Amino acid sequence: MVRSAAQDLAFEVKIKKLEHVPKEHGLLHGSAVDPYVLVEYAGQPYKTHVVKNHKTGDRDFEDETFLIPIRDNSVGVMMFSVWDWHRLGKNEVIGRFEIDRATIANMITEGKDKSYPHKSTLKTLKGDTVVGQDGSNSQLSVDIAVVEDLPKELAKSGTKATPGQNVLKKGDATSAKSFEHGNQI
């Protein structure tokens, strides 16, 4: 049974860590990968900050957290894509993964007070596995929970959450962090 939006439920999505970061390709071959994560659910995008200037190793997103309202009939795929930010030129997709409708529906049905950690291997748009500099598969770690007690501006029936309105600082369930408007997605 999928709960009603009137119960003020949301997904709390924490972006944890990008492991086994691949090398930069193209014109800037050999430079650092400056990743950010784009989460898409129910037609709404949610974007993390860019982790800049790391030449090697994993990238920690410091549990950057999004509250994504669960609306009636919003059971769908949740897509995670990792992008490489470029100061000049177009940002590039590194890889992505999705959480399917059945898993999303199960999370909503089981309700609050349960965490769903995911550590998924990134795939290219062609379906190939993304391989890191160390030869291991690139992986993104996220935690997802269903929570109640949304901030009032997110819980209003019929109100869509906008990117940035629902990006929360680590450990702070009510403050908002501004959305980086100027960056290409």
ROVOTI-294749 format. One record per atom (N, C-alpha, C): residue number from 1; atom name; x, y, z. Coordinates in Angstrom, 3 decimals, padded with zeros to 6 digits. Example, Ala and Ser with C-alpha at 12.3 -4.5 7.8 and 13.67 -1.06 7.14 Angstrom:
% residues 2
REC, resi, name, xx, yy, zz
REC, 1, N, 013.190, -005.690, 007.800
REC, 1, CA, 012.300, -004.500, 007.800
REC, 1, C, 013.200, -003.300, 007.800
REC, 2, N, 012.850, -002.250, 007.080
REC, 2, CA, 013.670, -001.060, 007.140
REC, 2, C, 012.900, 000.030, 007.870
% end
This chain:
% residues 185
REC, resi, name, xx, yy, zz
REC, 1, N, 000.838, -001.169, 000.000
REC, 1, CA, 000.000, 000.000, 000.000
REC, 1, C, 000.889, 001.241, 000.000
REC, 2, N, 000.711, 002.116, -000.970
REC, 2, CA, 001.451, 003.360, -001.030
REC, 2, C, 000.715, 004.379, -000.182
REC, 3, N, 001.438, 005.030, 000.705
REC, 3, CA, 000.818, 006.000, 001.604
REC, 3, C, 000.444, 007.270, 000.864
REC, 4, N, -000.475, 007.992, 001.434
REC, 4, CA, -000.928, 009.262, 000.861
REC, 4, C, 000.082, 010.364, 001.141
REC, 5, N, 000.201, 011.307, 000.204
REC, 5, CA, 001.081, 012.467, 000.399
REC, 5, C, 000.642, 013.278, 001.606
REC, 6, N, -000.624, 013.133, 001.993
REC, 6, CA, -001.121, 013.879, 003.142
REC, 6, C, -000.386, 013.492, 004.420
REC, 7, N, 000.283, 012.353, 004.397
REC, 7, CA, 001.041, 011.924, 005.572
REC, 7, C, 002.408, 012.595, 005.638
REC, 8, N, 002.701, 013.507, 004.712
REC, 8, CA, 003.925, 014.305, 004.746
REC, 8, C, 005.195, 013.460, 004.791
REC, 9, N, 005.300, 012.528, 003.889
REC, 9, CA, 006.492, 011.703, 003.800
REC, 9, C, 007.437, 012.252, 002.743
REC, 10, N, 008.715, 011.961, 002.935
REC, 10, CA, 009.721, 012.349, 001.953
REC, 10, C, 010.845, 011.321, 001.975
REC, 11, N, 011.584, 011.273, 000.870
REC, 11, CA, 012.831, 010.530, 000.858
REC, 11, C, 013.912, 011.458, 001.384
REC, 12, N, 014.702, 010.980, 002.321
REC, 12, CA, 015.898, 011.690, 002.747
REC, 12, C, 017.057, 010.976, 002.045
REC, 13, N, 017.649, 011.644, 001.082
REC, 13, CA, 018.709, 011.048, 000.269
REC, 13, C, 020.033, 011.684, 000.665
REC, 14, N, 020.955, 010.860, 001.158
REC, 14, CA, 022.293, 011.334, 001.544
REC, 14, C, 023.301, 010.826, 000.511
REC, 15, N, 024.015, 011.764, -000.073
REC, 15, CA, 025.073, 011.408, -001.014
REC, 15, C, 026.344, 011.247, -000.189
REC, 16, N, 026.896, 010.050, -000.192
REC, 16, CA, 028.010, 009.727, 000.691
REC, 16, C, 029.371, 009.896, 000.011
REC, 17, N, 029.667, 009.019, -000.939
REC, 17, CA, 031.032, 008.969, -001.452
REC, 17, C, 031.075, 008.404, -002.869
REC, 18, N, 031.956, 008.974, -003.677
REC, 18, CA, 032.272, 008.442, -005.002
REC, 18, C, 033.619, 007.754, -004.878
REC, 19, N, 033.646, 006.461, -005.157
REC, 19, CA, 034.872, 005.681, -005.029
REC, 19, C, 035.401, 005.276, -006.400
REC, 20, N, 036.717, 005.156, -006.473
REC, 20, CA, 037.405, 004.726, -007.691
REC, 20, C, 037.084, 005.675, -008.850
REC, 21, N, 037.479, 006.921, -008.658
REC, 21, CA, 037.198, 007.983, -009.618
REC, 21, C, 037.983, 007.739, -010.902
REC, 22, N, 037.317, 007.868, -012.062
REC, 22, CA, 038.028, 007.662, -013.324
REC, 22, C, 038.921, 008.849, -013.667
REC, 23, N, 039.808, 008.639, -014.638
REC, 23, CA, 040.654, 009.720, -015.139
REC, 23, C, 039.840, 010.633, -016.036
REC, 24, N, 040.266, 011.885, -016.112
REC, 24, CA, 039.669, 012.860, -017.024
REC, 24, C, 040.004, 012.447, -018.460
REC, 25, N, 039.041, 012.613, -019.340
REC, 25, CA, 039.241, 012.315, -020.753
REC, 25, C, 039.124, 013.597, -021.556
REC, 26, N, 039.397, 013.513, -022.829
REC, 26, CA, 039.190, 014.655, -023.727
REC, 26, C, 040.312, 015.670, -023.656
REC, 27, N, 039.967, 016.927, -023.892
REC, 27, CA, 040.924, 018.019, -024.002
REC, 27, C, 041.761, 018.194, -022.738
REC, 28, N, 041.171, 017.997, -021.593
REC, 28, CA, 041.870, 018.201, -020.331
REC, 28, C, 042.394, 016.896, -019.748
REC, 29, N, 042.715, 015.945, -020.606
REC, 29, CA, 043.190, 014.626, -020.196
REC, 29, C, 044.280, 014.753, -019.132
REC, 30, N, 044.105, 014.045, -018.025
REC, 30, CA, 045.084, 014.061, -016.962
REC, 30, C, 044.773, 015.049, -015.850
REC, 31, N, 043.829, 015.943, -016.064
REC, 31, CA, 043.476, 016.888, -015.000
REC, 31, C, 042.523, 016.211, -014.012
REC, 32, N, 042.258, 016.891, -012.910
REC, 32, CA, 041.402, 016.334, -011.872
REC, 32, C, 039.953, 016.256, -012.341
REC, 33, N, 039.254, 015.230, -011.886
REC, 33, CA, 037.815, 015.127, -012.094
REC, 33, C, 037.159, 015.883, -010.952
REC, 34, N, 036.274, 016.819, -011.287
REC, 34, CA, 035.539, 017.617, -010.298
REC, 34, C, 034.071, 017.193, -010.336
REC, 35, N, 033.714, 016.143, -009.585
REC, 35, CA, 032.369, 015.581, -009.721
REC, 35, C, 031.293, 016.289, -008.907
REC, 36, N, 030.079, 016.175, -009.414
REC, 36, CA, 028.875, 016.492, -008.652
REC, 36, C, 027.855, 015.431, -009.001
REC, 37, N, 026.843, 015.277, -008.147
REC, 37, CA, 025.817, 014.262, -008.342
REC, 37, C, 024.492, 014.954, -008.612
REC, 38, N, 023.791, 014.445, -009.595
REC, 38, CA, 022.452, 014.912, -009.924
REC, 38, C, 021.490, 013.772, -009.612
REC, 39, N, 020.530, 014.032, -008.712
REC, 39, CA, 019.503, 013.050, -008.373
REC, 39, C, 018.221, 013.513, -009.043
REC, 40, N, 017.548, 012.607, -009.737
REC, 40, CA, 016.283, 012.953, -010.392
REC, 40, C, 015.198, 011.995, -009.925
REC, 41, N, 014.076, 012.593, -009.490
REC, 41, CA, 012.936, 011.792, -009.057
REC, 41, C, 011.667, 012.593, -009.292
REC, 42, N, 010.662, 011.943, -009.828
REC, 42, CA, 009.341, 012.548, -010.084
REC, 42, C, 009.469, 013.855, -010.867
REC, 43, N, 010.372, 013.870, -011.821
REC, 43, CA, 010.530, 015.031, -012.688
REC, 43, C, 011.292, 016.196, -012.083
REC, 44, N, 011.861, 016.006, -010.894
REC, 44, CA, 012.588, 017.081, -010.222
REC, 44, C, 014.070, 016.722, -010.078
REC, 45, N, 014.967, 017.658, -010.442
REC, 45, CA, 016.402, 017.419, -010.238
REC, 45, C, 016.880, 018.009, -008.912
REC, 46, N, 017.859, 017.358, -008.307
REC, 46, CA, 018.480, 017.806, -007.068
REC, 46, C, 019.986, 017.643, -007.260
REC, 47, N, 020.749, 018.712, -007.074
REC, 47, CA, 022.169, 018.718, -007.417
REC, 47, C, 023.043, 018.985, -006.193
REC, 48, N, 024.125, 018.206, -006.053
REC, 48, CA, 025.084, 018.425, -004.967
REC, 48, C, 026.042, 019.550, -005.334
REC, 49, N, 026.878, 019.892, -004.389
REC, 49, CA, 027.989, 020.803, -004.658
REC, 49, C, 029.021, 020.060, -005.513
REC, 50, N, 029.944, 020.789, -006.088
REC, 50, CA, 031.032, 020.203, -006.873
REC, 50, C, 032.207, 019.967, -005.932
REC, 51, N, 032.758, 018.745, -005.963
REC, 51, CA, 033.954, 018.438, -005.180
REC, 51, C, 035.141, 018.717, -006.099
REC, 52, N, 035.860, 019.813, -005.821
REC, 52, CA, 036.902, 020.298, -006.733
REC, 52, C, 038.308, 019.961, -006.279
REC, 53, N, 039.186, 019.944, -007.290
REC, 53, CA, 040.639, 019.942, -007.114
REC, 53, C, 041.210, 018.752, -006.365
REC, 54, N, 040.699, 017.589, -006.639
REC, 54, CA, 041.285, 016.375, -006.097
REC, 54, C, 041.891, 015.604, -007.256
REC, 55, N, 043.192, 015.417, -007.233
REC, 55, CA, 043.882, 014.763, -008.350
REC, 55, C, 043.638, 013.262, -008.367
REC, 56, N, 043.613, 012.629, -007.212
REC, 56, CA, 043.434, 011.183, -007.160
REC, 56, C, 042.529, 010.828, -005.995
REC, 57, N, 042.155, 009.569, -005.931
REC, 57, CA, 041.408, 009.067, -004.782
REC, 57, C, 039.909, 009.222, -004.897
REC, 58, N, 039.249, 008.941, -003.782
REC, 58, CA, 037.799, 008.981, -003.700
REC, 58, C, 037.330, 010.410, -003.436
REC, 59, N, 036.048, 010.656, -003.666
REC, 59, CA, 035.464, 011.972, -003.425
REC, 59, C, 034.366, 011.833, -002.374
REC, 60, N, 034.489, 012.590, -001.299
REC, 60, CA, 033.529, 012.547, -000.208
REC, 60, C, 032.543, 013.701, -000.357
REC, 61, N, 031.258, 013.385, -000.421
REC, 61, CA, 030.222, 014.407, -000.535
REC, 61, C, 029.684, 014.821, 000.837
REC, 62, N, 030.327, 014.339, 001.905
REC, 62, CA, 030.034, 014.764, 003.275
REC, 62, C, 028.554, 014.639, 003.639
REC, 63, N, 027.938, 013.565, 003.201
REC, 63, CA, 026.525, 013.297, 003.515
REC, 63, C, 025.604, 014.434, 003.079
REC, 64, N, 025.918, 015.062, 001.936
REC, 64, CA, 025.027, 016.105, 001.435
REC, 64, C, 023.638, 015.486, 001.284
REC, 65, N, 022.630, 016.160, 001.812
REC, 65, CA, 021.308, 015.565, 001.984
REC, 65, C, 020.226, 016.346, 001.257
REC, 66, N, 019.313, 015.586, 000.639
REC, 66, CA, 018.145, 016.154, -000.037
REC, 66, C, 016.896, 015.574, 000.602
REC, 67, N, 015.879, 016.403, 000.784
REC, 67, CA, 014.557, 015.915, 001.148
REC, 67, C, 013.713, 015.979, -000.115
REC, 68, N, 013.234, 014.831, -000.562
REC, 68, CA, 012.457, 014.749, -001.790
REC, 68, C, 011.041, 014.316, -001.417
REC, 69, N, 010.079, 015.231, -001.538
REC, 69, CA, 008.706, 014.906, -001.141
REC, 69, C, 008.144, 013.712, -001.913
REC, 70, N, 007.404, 012.883, -001.199
REC, 70, CA, 006.702, 011.763, -001.823
REC, 70, C, 005.276, 012.225, -002.049
REC, 71, N, 004.894, 012.347, -003.283
REC, 71, CA, 003.552, 012.802, -003.659
REC, 71, C, 002.717, 011.596, -004.079
REC, 72, N, 001.393, 011.768, -004.051
REC, 72, CA, 000.521, 010.719, -004.565
REC, 72, C, 000.952, 010.383, -005.982
REC, 73, N, 000.966, 009.121, -006.302
REC, 73, CA, 001.308, 008.631, -007.642
REC, 73, C, 002.710, 009.023, -008.095
REC, 74, N, 003.635, 009.224, -007.150
REC, 74, CA, 004.988, 009.609, -007.559
REC, 74, C, 005.969, 008.451, -007.503
REC, 75, N, 005.462, 007.228, -007.444
REC, 75, CA, 006.352, 006.083, -007.424
REC, 75, C, 006.983, 005.948, -008.803
REC, 76, N, 008.274, 006.130, -008.854
REC, 76, CA, 008.989, 006.047, -010.120
REC, 76, C, 010.431, 005.697, -009.869
REC, 77, N, 011.207, 005.763, -010.915
REC, 77, CA, 012.638, 005.479, -010.859
REC, 77, C, 013.343, 006.673, -010.219
REC, 78, N, 014.343, 006.401, -009.382
REC, 78, CA, 015.205, 007.458, -008.849
REC, 78, C, 016.552, 007.289, -009.540
REC, 79, N, 016.961, 008.322, -010.286
REC, 79, CA, 018.187, 008.267, -011.082
REC, 79, C, 019.297, 009.069, -010.403
REC, 80, N, 020.470, 008.488, -010.338
REC, 80, CA, 021.663, 009.153, -009.820
REC, 80, C, 022.674, 009.226, -010.963
REC, 81, N, 023.088, 010.423, -011.314
REC, 81, CA, 024.122, 010.558, -012.336
REC, 81, C, 025.264, 011.396, -011.766
REC, 82, N, 026.482, 010.973, -012.074
REC, 82, CA, 027.681, 011.667, -011.625
REC, 82, C, 028.243, 012.404, -012.826
REC, 83, N, 028.490, 013.699, -012.627
REC, 83, CA, 028.971, 014.577, -013.697
REC, 83, C, 030.337, 015.125, -013.330
REC, 84, N, 031.133, 015.411, -014.356
REC, 84, CA, 032.411, 016.088, -014.178
REC, 84, C, 032.208, 017.551, -014.563
REC, 85, N, 032.392, 018.448, -013.597
REC, 85, CA, 032.194, 019.881, -013.804
REC, 85, C, 033.416, 020.465, -014.506
REC, 86, N, 033.163, 021.338, -015.465
REC, 86, CA, 034.240, 022.048, -016.172
REC, 86, C, 033.993, 023.544, -016.083
REC, 87, N, 035.025, 024.275, -015.703
REC, 87, CA, 034.918, 025.735, -015.668
REC, 87, C, 034.685, 026.260, -017.081
REC, 88, N, 035.385, 025.704, -018.042
REC, 88, CA, 035.223, 026.070, -019.449
REC, 88, C, 034.685, 024.865, -020.198
REC, 89, N, 033.722, 025.069, -021.037
REC, 89, CA, 033.173, 023.962, -021.813
REC, 89, C, 032.016, 023.287, -021.117
REC, 90, N, 031.581, 022.212, -021.705
REC, 90, CA, 030.390, 021.496, -021.254
REC, 90, C, 030.741, 020.438, -020.207
REC, 91, N, 029.929, 020.354, -019.161
REC, 91, CA, 030.093, 019.306, -018.161
REC, 91, C, 029.827, 017.958, -018.812
REC, 92, N, 030.465, 016.910, -018.284
REC, 92, CA, 030.342, 015.580, -018.890
REC, 92, C, 029.803, 014.564, -017.888
REC, 93, N, 028.971, 013.662, -018.376
REC, 93, CA, 028.475, 012.567, -017.545
REC, 93, C, 029.602, 011.561, -017.356
REC, 94, N, 029.887, 011.232, -016.100
REC, 94, CA, 030.866, 010.182, -015.797
REC, 94, C, 030.157, 008.836, -015.841
REC, 95, N, 029.021, 008.746, -015.158
REC, 95, CA, 028.261, 007.505, -015.118
REC, 95, C, 026.999, 007.691, -014.302
REC, 96, N, 026.200, 006.628, -014.251
REC, 96, CA, 024.926, 006.736, -013.533
REC, 96, C, 024.425, 005.368, -013.102
REC, 97, N, 023.422, 005.400, -012.225
REC, 97, CA, 022.677, 004.195, -011.856
REC, 97, C, 021.288, 004.629, -011.444
REC, 98, N, 020.385, 003.676, -011.380
REC, 98, CA, 019.020, 003.991, -010.979
REC, 98, C, 018.524, 002.993, -009.955
REC, 99, N, 017.552, 003.461, -009.170
REC, 99, CA, 016.829, 002.592, -008.256
REC, 99, C, 015.452, 002.416, -008.873
REC, 100, N, 015.100, 001.171, -009.150
REC, 100, CA, 013.886, 000.883, -009.930
REC, 100, C, 012.597, 001.145, -009.152
REC, 101, N, 011.493, 001.179, -009.904
REC, 101, CA, 010.161, 001.475, -009.343
REC, 101, C, 009.770, 000.517, -008.220
REC, 102, N, 010.062, -000.766, -008.396
REC, 102, CA, 009.667, -001.753, -007.385
REC, 102, C, 010.380, -001.488, -006.059
REC, 103, N, 011.654, -001.149, -006.117
REC, 103, CA, 012.413, -000.849, -004.901
REC, 103, C, 011.882, 000.418, -004.241
REC, 104, N, 011.601, 001.444, -005.045
REC, 104, CA, 011.044, 002.696, -004.528
REC, 104, C, 009.695, 002.429, -003.852
REC, 105, N, 008.826, 001.665, -004.520
REC, 105, CA, 007.507, 001.349, -003.957
REC, 105, C, 007.651, 000.597, -002.634
REC, 106, N, 008.612, -000.330, -002.568
REC, 106, CA, 008.852, -001.079, -001.342
REC, 106, C, 009.296, -000.150, -000.204
REC, 107, N, 010.171, 000.816, -000.510
REC, 107, CA, 010.613, 001.775, 000.513
REC, 107, C, 009.433, 002.564, 001.069
REC, 108, N, 008.565, 003.025, 000.177
REC, 108, CA, 007.410, 003.819, 000.602
REC, 108, C, 006.459, 002.964, 001.436
REC, 109, N, 006.228, 001.736, 001.001
REC, 109, CA, 005.323, 000.826, 001.701
REC, 109, C, 005.834, 000.503, 003.103
REC, 110, N, 007.133, 000.239, 003.210
REC, 110, CA, 007.698, -000.097, 004.520
REC, 110, C, 007.736, 001.104, 005.445
REC, 111, N, 007.745, 002.301, 004.873
REC, 111, CA, 007.609, 003.512, 005.676
REC, 111, C, 008.862, 004.018, 006.330
REC, 112, N, 008.632, 004.838, 007.348
REC, 112, CA, 009.724, 005.579, 007.979
REC, 112, C, 010.563, 004.717, 008.914
REC, 113, N, 011.635, 005.347, 009.390
REC, 113, CA, 012.534, 004.743, 010.379
REC, 113, C, 013.312, 003.547, 009.842
REC, 114, N, 013.564, 003.546, 008.547
REC, 114, CA, 014.373, 002.486, 007.973
REC, 114, C, 015.295, 003.109, 006.939
REC, 115, N, 016.562, 002.766, 006.990
REC, 115, CA, 017.538, 003.301, 006.053
REC, 115, C, 017.852, 002.254, 004.989
REC, 116, N, 018.042, 002.727, 003.769
REC, 116, CA, 018.345, 001.846, 002.642
REC, 116, C, 019.674, 002.287, 002.038
REC, 117, N, 020.784, 001.720, 002.514
REC, 117, CA, 022.075, 002.094, 001.933
REC, 117, C, 022.253, 001.435, 000.559
REC, 118, N, 022.798, 002.208, -000.362
REC, 118, CA, 023.077, 001.704, -001.711
REC, 118, C, 024.508, 002.043, -002.070
REC, 119, N, 025.214, 001.069, -002.603
REC, 119, CA, 026.544, 001.285, -003.160
REC, 119, C, 026.495, 000.642, -004.534
REC, 120, N, 026.374, 001.499, -005.547
REC, 120, CA, 026.137, 000.988, -006.892
REC, 120, C, 027.269, 001.343, -007.836
REC, 121, N, 027.548, 000.423, -008.739
REC, 121, CA, 028.544, 000.640, -009.774
REC, 121, C, 027.968, 001.555, -010.839
REC, 122, N, 028.761, 002.534, -011.249
REC, 122, CA, 028.318, 003.472, -012.283
REC, 122, C, 028.434, 002.839, -013.661
REC, 123, N, 027.472, 003.165, -014.506
REC, 123, CA, 027.462, 002.715, -015.900
REC, 123, C, 027.470, 003.940, -016.809
REC, 124, N, 028.084, 003.801, -017.971
REC, 124, CA, 028.044, 004.870, -018.961
REC, 124, C, 026.658, 004.904, -019.592
REC, 125, N, 026.407, 005.914, -020.415
REC, 125, CA, 025.124, 005.990, -021.111
REC, 125, C, 024.930, 004.813, -022.059
REC, 126, N, 026.039, 004.180, -022.475
REC, 126, CA, 025.964, 003.002, -023.348
REC, 126, C, 025.821, 001.706, -022.556
REC, 127, N, 025.890, 001.796, -021.226
REC, 127, CA, 025.723, 000.609, -020.395
REC, 127, C, 027.022, -000.060, -019.972
REC, 128, N, 028.164, 000.513, -020.336
REC, 128, CA, 029.452, -000.042, -019.934
REC, 128, C, 029.783, 000.376, -018.500
REC, 129, N, 030.515, -000.466, -017.787
REC, 129, CA, 030.935, -000.147, -016.431
REC, 129, C, 032.003, 000.934, -016.453
REC, 130, N, 031.871, 001.924, -015.578
REC, 130, CA, 032.873, 002.982, -015.453
REC, 130, C, 033.999, 002.444, -014.573
REC, 131, N, 035.228, 002.565, -015.055
REC, 131, CA, 036.392, 002.043, -014.348
REC, 131, C, 037.235, 003.206, -013.838
REC, 132, N, 037.651, 003.107, -012.579
REC, 132, CA, 038.446, 004.152, -011.952
REC, 132, C, 039.910, 004.093, -012.342
REC, 133, N, 040.661, 005.099, -011.873
REC, 133, CA, 042.095, 005.187, -012.150
REC, 133, C, 042.843, 003.971, -011.645
REC, 134, N, 042.335, 003.353, -010.578
REC, 134, CA, 042.992, 002.197, -009.973
REC, 134, C, 042.568, 000.871, -010.606
REC, 135, N, 041.724, 000.923, -011.647
REC, 135, CA, 041.279, -000.294, -012.324
REC, 135, C, 040.030, -000.925, -011.719
REC, 136, N, 039.551, -000.384, -010.605
REC, 136, CA, 038.338, -000.900, -009.964
REC, 136, C, 037.108, -000.186, -010.524
REC, 137, N, 035.957, -000.825, -010.375
REC, 137, CA, 034.709, -000.208, -010.824
REC, 137, C, 034.389, 001.033, -010.002
REC, 138, N, 033.999, 002.119, -010.675
REC, 138, CA, 033.580, 003.352, -009.990
REC, 138, C, 032.242, 003.106, -009.318
REC, 139, N, 032.116, 003.525, -008.051
REC, 139, CA, 030.895, 003.289, -007.292
REC, 139, C, 030.479, 004.543, -006.541
REC, 140, N, 029.172, 004.741, -006.454
REC, 140, CA, 028.603, 005.833, -005.674
REC, 140, C, 027.832, 005.229, -004.509
REC, 141, N, 028.098, 005.753, -003.309
REC, 141, CA, 027.394, 005.305, -002.105
REC, 141, C, 026.389, 006.364, -001.684
REC, 142, N, 025.141, 005.921, -001.460
REC, 142, CA, 024.081, 006.799, -000.993
REC, 142, C, 023.284, 006.071, 000.085
REC, 143, N, 022.635, 006.831, 000.963
REC, 143, CA, 021.685, 006.280, 001.921
REC, 143, C, 020.349, 006.943, 001.661
REC, 144, N, 019.292, 006.142, 001.671
REC, 144, CA, 017.945, 006.666, 001.457
REC, 144, C, 017.076, 006.210, 002.613
REC, 145, N, 016.284, 007.131, 003.136
REC, 145, CA, 015.330, 006.801, 004.195
REC, 145, C, 014.012, 007.491, 003.867
REC, 146, N, 012.930, 006.933, 004.363
REC, 146, CA, 011.631, 007.586, 004.273
REC, 146, C, 011.413, 008.277, 005.609
REC, 147, N, 011.145, 009.589, 005.564
REC, 147, CA, 011.004, 010.371, 006.788
REC, 147, C, 009.673, 011.104, 006.802
REC, 148, N, 009.259, 011.503, 008.000
REC, 148, CA, 008.061, 012.319, 008.186
REC, 148, C, 008.483, 013.699, 008.659
REC, 149, N, 007.505, 014.511, 008.989
REC, 149, CA, 007.750, 015.839, 009.553
REC, 149, C, 008.549, 016.726, 008.612
REC, 150, N, 008.043, 016.868, 007.396
REC, 150, CA, 008.665, 017.764, 006.431
REC, 150, C, 008.525, 019.210, 006.863
REC, 151, N, 009.478, 020.059, 006.464
REC, 151, CA, 009.257, 021.491, 006.660
REC, 151, C, 007.953, 021.875, 005.964
REC, 152, N, 007.191, 022.796, 006.547
REC, 152, CA, 005.861, 023.143, 006.043
REC, 152, C, 005.857, 023.516, 004.566
REC, 153, N, 006.900, 024.224, 004.103
REC, 153, CA, 006.909, 024.635, 002.697
REC, 153, C, 007.029, 023.447, 001.741
REC, 154, N, 007.539, 022.301, 002.228
REC, 154, CA, 007.621, 021.116, 001.384
REC, 154, C, 006.401, 020.223, 001.525
REC, 155, N, 005.716, 020.315, 002.639
REC, 155, CA, 004.608, 019.410, 002.919
REC, 155, C, 003.276, 019.862, 002.337
REC, 156, N, 003.181, 021.103, 001.874
REC, 156, CA, 001.912, 021.599, 001.342
REC, 156, C, 001.470, 020.755, 000.155
REC, 157, N, 000.234, 020.336, 000.186
REC, 157, CA, -000.303, 019.523, -000.895
REC, 157, C, -000.276, 020.300, -002.209
REC, 158, N, 000.236, 019.667, -003.244
REC, 158, CA, 000.254, 020.285, -004.559
REC, 158, C, 001.442, 021.198, -004.805
REC, 159, N, 002.273, 021.446, -003.801
REC, 159, CA, 003.443, 022.299, -003.972
REC, 159, C, 004.632, 021.436, -004.351
REC, 160, N, 005.275, 021.762, -005.459
REC, 160, CA, 006.469, 021.028, -005.864
REC, 160, C, 007.678, 021.608, -005.159
REC, 161, N, 008.523, 020.730, -004.689
REC, 161, CA, 009.782, 021.192, -004.118
REC, 161, C, 010.682, 021.614, -005.270
REC, 162, N, 011.416, 022.671, -005.074
REC, 162, CA, 012.325, 023.130, -006.115
REC, 162, C, 013.754, 022.840, -005.699
REC, 163, N, 014.640, 022.603, -006.677
REC, 163, CA, 016.035, 022.341, -006.323
REC, 163, C, 016.568, 023.483, -005.478
REC, 164, N, 017.313, 023.139, -004.436
REC, 164, CA, 017.860, 024.145, -003.547
REC, 164, C, 016.959, 024.404, -002.355
REC, 165, N, 015.656, 024.334, -002.563
REC, 165, CA, 014.716, 024.524, -001.465
REC, 165, C, 014.856, 023.375, -000.480
REC, 166, N, 015.230, 022.219, -000.994
REC, 166, CA, 015.249, 021.039, -000.162
REC, 166, C, 016.620, 020.397, -000.052
REC, 167, N, 017.668, 021.139, -000.315
REC, 167, CA, 019.014, 020.645, -000.069
REC, 167, C, 019.339, 021.028, 001.363
REC, 168, N, 019.611, 020.059, 002.198
REC, 168, CA, 019.824, 020.325, 003.613
REC, 168, C, 021.284, 020.175, 003.978
REC, 169, N, 021.732, 020.995, 004.901
REC, 169, CA, 023.081, 020.875, 005.413
REC, 169, C, 023.167, 019.648, 006.298
REC, 170, N, 024.348, 019.072, 006.376
REC, 170, CA, 024.567, 017.886, 007.184
REC, 170, C, 024.083, 018.117, 008.611
REC, 171, N, 023.190, 017.237, 009.072
REC, 171, CA, 022.714, 017.305, 010.430
REC, 171, C, 021.670, 018.371, 010.704
REC, 172, N, 021.224, 019.077, 009.684
REC, 172, CA, 020.259, 020.151, 009.890
REC, 172, C, 019.013, 019.860, 009.072
REC, 173, N, 017.928, 019.539, 009.719
REC, 173, CA, 016.724, 019.104, 009.015
REC, 173, C, 015.859, 020.245, 008.503
REC, 174, N, 016.223, 021.493, 008.764
REC, 174, CA, 015.336, 022.560, 008.323
REC, 174, C, 016.002, 023.656, 007.506
REC, 175, N, 017.310, 023.786, 007.541
REC, 175, CA, 017.927, 024.897, 006.810
REC, 175, C, 018.159, 024.528, 005.355
REC, 176, N, 018.082, 025.500, 004.478
REC, 176, CA, 018.246, 025.258, 003.050
REC, 176, C, 019.607, 025.766, 002.587
REC, 177, N, 020.128, 025.117, 001.577
REC, 177, CA, 021.392, 025.520, 000.964
REC, 177, C, 021.065, 025.965, -000.449
REC, 178, N, 021.696, 027.008, -000.904
REC, 178, CA, 021.332, 027.535, -002.224
REC, 178, C, 021.760, 026.612, -003.343
REC, 179, N, 020.980, 026.610, -004.378
REC, 179, CA, 021.222, 025.811, -005.579
REC, 179, C, 022.179, 026.560, -006.481
REC, 180, N, 023.156, 025.857, -007.045
REC, 180, CA, 024.137, 026.488, -007.928
REC, 180, C, 023.512, 026.647, -009.312
REC, 181, N, 022.900, 027.806, -009.570
REC, 181, CA, 022.156, 028.005, -010.816
REC, 181, C, 023.035, 028.074, -012.053
REC, 182, N, 024.212, 028.627, -011.965
REC, 182, CA, 025.009, 028.892, -013.155
REC, 182, C, 025.619, 027.662, -013.794
REC, 183, N, 025.656, 026.533, -013.120
REC, 183, CA, 026.322, 025.359, -013.664
REC, 183, C, 025.415, 024.585, -014.602
REC, 184, N, 026.011, 024.104, -015.660
REC, 184, CA, 025.247, 023.262, -016.590
REC, 184, C, 024.998, 021.919, -015.944
REC, 185, N, 023.919, 021.316, -016.332
REC, 185, CA, 023.618, 019.968, -015.838
REC, 185, C, 023.970, 018.984, -016.917
% end
